[in-house]
Amino acid sequence: MNWTIIIIVGILAVSLLVFLIIRNQKDEAEFEKKQNNDYPKPKDEKDDSEIDEL
């Protein structure tokens, strides 16, 4: 009887661990995508250099 409980708890623990790893990878990918899109695009440096030369 004790082995049955230990096996069930072990399977549940491994399942939770796999679920958390998969969820973390998905959240990390979404976070990276959000950070890349939130970054302001740099201005065109060609326009800035013309002003500095005058």
N, C-alpha and C positions, 0 to 999 in steps of 0.2 A: 504494500500500500504506500509506503514512503517513497519508493522509486517512482511510482506513478505521479505523485505530486511534484517530485523533483524534476521529472521529465517535462511535465506540463509547464511549470514555472520557467524552466530553461528555454523551451520553445517560445514562450511568450516574451522572454527577455531578448532573445535573438531577433524575433520579429520586430520588437520595438526598436532595437538598435538599427536594423536595416531600414525601417521606416524613417527614423531620424536622419540617417545618412543621406537617403534619397531626397528628403525634404530640404536638408541643408544645402545640397548641391543645386537644387532648383531655386531656392531663395538667393543663393550667391550669384547665380546667373542673372536673375532679375535685378538684383542690386547693382551688379556691374553695368548692365544695360542702362539702368536709370542714371547712374553716375556719368556714363559716357554721354548721354543725351542732355544732362543738366549743365555740363561744362560749357561756358560761353565760348563761342568761336572767336579766334584771334582776328583782329582787324587786318586788312591788307597792308603789309609793310611797305609796299611800293608807294602808296599815297603818302605815308609818313616820311619816307626818305626824301621825297621831292620837296617837302616843306622845310626839312632840315638843311637842304643844300642851298636854299636861297638865303 
